[in-house]
């Protein structure tokens, strides 16, 4: 029974592994997976969790602190106190103290520190979105590069098929003395070259898949592969909305939060010009014991010795201490003044960074829009050129078979077809990538 159960588990595991190995990933699946599992995303999430601790610490500044202190002391060896004229014997003592302090007013520094900590946490979360945004673009680029390389393999296979058919035909003609050896050698050389191009194209596909896997951090999956896509026509949105479009891009959100953080830091620095007020409280007691003697004390009225043990002394020696302290800054060697100036300059820099980032993004979106229009026109032109070249090559192939043209003209036409096929494939995936870039910017809103 145990063996049977083990076999079932083994078969199930194999089936799951086999299904995962044969699964083809879509572009959407790749992007979604990477957004949660990419190392840069995971690292930024950890940083965000660390910053959450800073928020908790900032909240704790509103609470009083509490500390307990205790000590054990020994005085060994007999001695003589000159000031009192009394001999001192070996003794031990204990002291205990419980203290607390509360920051009543510190120029609202606690308030601004908490706000700054929360904004820093929000900025870290926005940086996660920025990493994911850039990651989506990179994955799309890598994904389309794989598909482009696969299309090149198809072109190489088609050209190899044509070369093989012509080689076999010329070989038969040569064996029947119907064509010259030069013609056969030329097509044989072309066949070898096409085989080499196919091998190179297939290896390029494997390498591009490995690069995509590395970006996704899924090295453990064997036989990783992706789905084909359909390049569809898309409408290009109005460029007039670009100003509103950039406002919600993660990079801009992060820059805005950076300005808010700098403003809070300036307010924190300015609290150094304001007075401080704190409330302090402590409770303490102590115990004293002469080594080798009982803990007793003489009643001054009756002369009777009464017990004066550990708990009795702690109860009798209790002390409460309450204080309110205030400090007023008068001169601190220009520290607050200069720090305030520095904080103001940091705000100016952050605002300039925001303006620059907005302008860069606006230009990127405008360029992306122009790229979509241009790549669409290029795609149509490449498609028309390919259709025309295919028709021309079909005529050329028939003429070559009929012996009306030589191998040089045929190979020249074949090379033109390869070039047009490659240009069409490139234009197709460039168009798709440009539309994806534009759509990613648009989706942020």
GICORMO-V122485 format. One record per residue. N is the residue number from 1. RES is the residue in one letter. SS is DSSP state (H for helix, E for strand, L for the rest). PSI is psi as a letter, one per 20 degrees, with the letter a starting at -180 (* if undefined). Layout:
# GICORMO-V122485
[[N | RES | SS | PSI] [N | RES | SS | PSI]]
This chain:
# GICORMO-V122485
[[1 | X | L | g] [2 | X | H | h] [3 | X | H | g] [4 | X | H | g] [5 | X | H | g] [6 | X | H | g] [7 | X | H | g] [8 | X | H | g] [9 | X | H | g] [10 | X | H | g] [11 | X | H | g] [12 | X | H | g] [13 | X | H | g] [14 | X | H | g] [15 | X | H | g] [16 | X | H | g] [17 | X | H | g] [18 | X | H | g] [19 | X | H | g] [20 | X | H | h] [21 | X | H | h] [22 | X | H | i] [23 | X | L | p] [24 | X | E | p] [25 | X | E | p] [26 | X | L | r] [27 | X | H | g] [28 | X | H | g] [29 | X | H | h] [30 | X | H | g] [31 | X | H | g] [32 | X | H | g] [33 | X | H | g] [34 | X | H | h] [35 | X | H | h] [36 | X | H | h] [37 | X | H | i] [38 | X | L | q] [39 | X | H | g] [40 | X | H | h] [41 | X | H | g] [42 | X | H | g] [43 | X | H | g] [44 | X | H | h] [45 | X | H | g] [46 | X | H | g] [47 | X | H | h] [48 | X | H | h] [49 | X | H | h] [50 | X | H | g] [51 | X | H | h] [52 | X | H | h] [53 | X | H | h] [54 | X | H | h] [55 | X | H | g] [56 | X | H | g] [57 | X | H | g] [58 | X | H | h] [59 | X | H | h] [60 | X | H | i] [61 | X | L | i] [62 | X | L | i] [63 | X | L | q] [64 | X | L | q] [65 | X | E | r] [66 | X | E | p] [67 | X | E | q] [68 | X | E | p] [69 | X | E | p] [70 | X | E | q] [71 | X | E | q] [72 | X | E | p] [73 | X | E | q] [74 | X | E | p] [75 | X | E | o] [76 | X | L | q] [77 | X | L | q] [78 | X | L | q] [79 | X | E | r] [80 | X | E | p] [81 | X | E | o] [82 | X | L | h] [83 | X | L | h] [84 | X | L | i] [85 | X | L | k] [86 | X | E | p] [87 | X | E | p] [88 | X | E | p] [89 | X | L | r] [90 | X | L | p] [91 | X | E | r] [92 | X | E | q] [93 | X | E | q] [94 | X | E | q] [95 | X | E | q] [96 | X | E | q] [97 | X | E | p] [98 | X | E | p] [99 | X | E | q] [100 | X | E | q] [101 | X | E | q] [102 | X | E | p] [103 | X | E | o] [104 | X | E | g] [105 | X | E | p] [106 | X | L | k] [107 | X | L | k] [108 | X | L | k] [109 | X | H | h] [110 | X | H | g] [111 | X | H | g] [112 | X | H | h] [113 | X | H | h] [114 | X | H | g] [115 | X | H | g] [116 | X | H | g] [117 | X | H | g] [118 | X | H | g] [119 | X | H | h] [120 | X | H | h] [121 | X | H | g] [122 | X | H | h] [123 | X | H | h] [124 | X | H | g] [125 | X | H | h] [126 | X | H | h] [127 | X | H | h] [128 | X | H | g] [129 | X | H | h] [130 | X | H | g] [131 | X | H | g] [132 | X | H | h] [133 | X | H | g] [134 | X | H | h] [135 | X | H | g] [136 | X | H | g] [137 | X | H | g] [138 | X | H | g] [139 | X | H | g] [140 | X | H | g] [141 | X | H | g] [142 | X | H | g] [143 | X | H | g] [144 | X | H | h] [145 | X | H | h] [146 | X | H | g] [147 | X | H | h] [148 | X | H | g] [149 | X | H | h] [150 | X | H | h] [151 | X | H | h] [152 | X | H | h] [153 | X | H | g] [154 | X | H | g] [155 | X | H | g] [156 | X | H | h] [157 | X | H | g] [158 | X | H | g] [159 | X | H | h] [160 | X | H | h] [161 | X | H | g] [162 | X | H | g] [163 | X | H | h] [164 | X | H | g] [165 | X | H | g] [166 | X | H | h] [167 | X | H | g] [168 | X | H | h] [169 | X | H | g] [170 | X | H | h] [171 | X | H | g] [172 | X | H | g] [173 | X | H | h] [174 | X | H | g] [175 | X | H | h] [176 | X | L | j] [177 | X | L | k] [178 | X | L | i] [179 | X | L | r] [180 | X | L | r] [181 | X | H | h] [182 | X | H | g] [183 | X | H | g] [184 | X | H | g] [185 | X | H | h] [186 | X | H | g] [187 | X | H | h] [188 | X | H | h] [189 | X | H | g] [190 | X | H | h] [191 | X | H | g] [192 | X | H | h] [193 | X | H | g] [194 | X | H | h] [195 | X | H | g] [196 | X | H | g] [197 | X | H | h] [198 | X | H | g] [199 | X | H | g] [200 | X | H | g] [201 | X | H | g] [202 | X | H | h] [203 | X | H | h] [204 | X | H | h] [205 | X | H | g] [206 | X | H | g] [207 | X | H | g] [208 | X | H | h] [209 | X | H | h] [210 | X | H | g] [211 | X | H | h] [212 | X | H | g] [213 | X | H | g] [214 | X | H | h] [215 | X | H | h] [216 | X | H | i] [217 | X | L | l] [218 | X | L | l] [219 | X | L | h] [220 | X | L | i] [221 | X | L | p] [222 | X | L | q] [223 | X | L | l] [224 | X | L | p] [225 | X | E | r] [226 | X | E | r] [227 | X | L | q] [228 | X | L | r] [229 | X | L | q] [230 | X | L | p] [231 | X | L | o] [232 | X | L | q] [233 | X | L | q] [234 | X | L | q] [235 | X | L | p] [236 | X | L | p] [237 | X | L | r] [238 | X | L | p] [239 | X | H | i] [240 | X | H | h] [241 | X | H | j] [242 | X | H | g] [243 | X | H | g] [244 | X | H | h] [245 | X | H | h] [246 | X | H | i] [247 | X | H | h] [248 | X | H | j] [249 | X | L | p] [250 | X | H | h] [251 | X | H | h] [252 | X | H | g] [253 | X | H | g] [254 | X | H | g] [255 | X | H | h] [256 | X | H | g] [257 | X | H | h] [258 | X | H | h] [259 | X | H | g] [260 | X | H | g] [261 | X | H | g] [262 | X | H | h] [263 | X | H | g] [264 | X | H | h] [265 | X | H | h] [266 | X | H | g] [267 | X | H | h] [268 | X | H | g] [269 | X | H | g] [270 | X | H | h] [271 | X | H | i] [272 | X | H | i] [273 | X | H | i] [274 | X | L | q] [275 | X | L | r] [276 | X | E | q] [277 | X | E | p] [278 | X | E | q] [279 | X | E | p] [280 | X | E | q] [281 | X | E | q] [282 | X | E | q] [283 | X | E | p] [284 | X | E | r] [285 | X | E | r] [286 | X | E | r] [287 | X | E | p] [288 | X | E | p] [289 | X | E | p] [290 | X | E | p] [291 | X | L | p] [292 | X | L | i] [293 | X | L | q] [294 | X | L | q] [295 | X | L | n] [296 | X | E | q] [297 | X | E | q] [298 | X | E | p] [299 | X | L | o] [300 | X | L | h] [301 | X | L | g] [302 | X | L | i] [303 | X | L | j] [304 | X | L | q] [305 | X | E | p] [306 | X | E | q] [307 | X | E | q] [308 | X | L | m] [309 | X | L | a] [310 | X | H | g] [311 | X | H | h] [312 | X | H | g] [313 | X | H | g] [314 | X | H | h] [315 | X | H | h] [316 | X | H | h] [317 | X | L | j] [318 | X | L | p] [319 | X | E | p] [320 | X | E | p] [321 | X | E | p] [322 | X | E | p] [323 | X | E | q] [324 | X | E | p] [325 | X | E | q] [326 | X | E | q] [327 | X | E | p] [328 | X | L | o] [329 | X | L | p] [330 | X | L | g] [331 | X | L | p] [332 | X | L | l] [333 | X | L | l] [334 | X | L | j] [335 | X | H | g] [336 | X | H | g] [337 | X | H | g] [338 | X | H | h] [339 | X | H | h] [340 | X | H | g] [341 | X | H | g] [342 | X | H | g] [343 | X | H | h] [344 | X | H | g] [345 | X | H | h] [346 | X | H | h] [347 | X | H | g] [348 | X | H | g] [349 | X | H | g] [350 | X | H | h] [351 | X | H | h] [352 | X | H | h] [353 | X | H | g] [354 | X | H | g] [355 | X | H | g] [356 | X | H | g] [357 | X | H | h] [358 | X | H | g] [359 | X | H | g] [360 | X | H | g] [361 | X | H | g] [362 | X | H | g] [363 | X | H | h] [364 | X | H | g] [365 | X | H | g] [366 | X | H | g] [367 | X | H | h] [368 | X | H | g] [369 | X | H | g] [370 | X | H | h] [371 | X | H | h] [372 | X | H | g] [373 | X | H | g] [374 | X | H | g] [375 | X | H | h] [376 | X | H | g] [377 | X | H | g] [378 | X | H | h] [379 | X | H | g] [380 | X | H | g] [381 | X | H | g] [382 | X | H | h] [383 | X | H | g] [384 | X | H | g] [385 | X | H | h] [386 | X | H | g] [387 | X | H | g] [388 | X | H | g] [389 | X | H | h] [390 | X | H | g] [391 | X | H | g] [392 | X | H | h] [393 | X | H | h] [394 | X | H | g] [395 | X | H | g] [396 | X | H | g] [397 | X | H | g] [398 | X | H | h] [399 | X | H | h] [400 | X | H | g] [401 | X | H | h] [402 | X | L | i] [403 | X | L | j] [404 | X | L | h] [405 | X | L | r] [406 | X | L | r] [407 | X | H | h] [408 | X | H | g] [409 | X | H | h] [410 | X | H | g] [411 | X | H | h] [412 | X | H | g] [413 | X | H | h] [414 | X | H | g] [415 | X | H | h] [416 | X | H | h] [417 | X | H | g] [418 | X | H | g] [419 | X | H | g] [420 | X | H | h] [421 | X | H | g] [422 | X | H | g] [423 | X | H | h] [424 | X | H | g] [425 | X | H | g] [426 | X | H | g] [427 | X | H | h] [428 | X | H | g] [429 | X | H | h] [430 | X | H | g] [431 | X | H | g] [432 | X | H | g] [433 | X | H | g] [434 | X | H | g] [435 | X | H | h] [436 | X | H | g] [437 | X | H | g] [438 | X | H | g] [439 | X | H | h] [440 | X | H | g] [441 | X | H | g] [442 | X | H | h] [443 | X | H | h] [444 | X | L | i] [445 | X | L | *]]
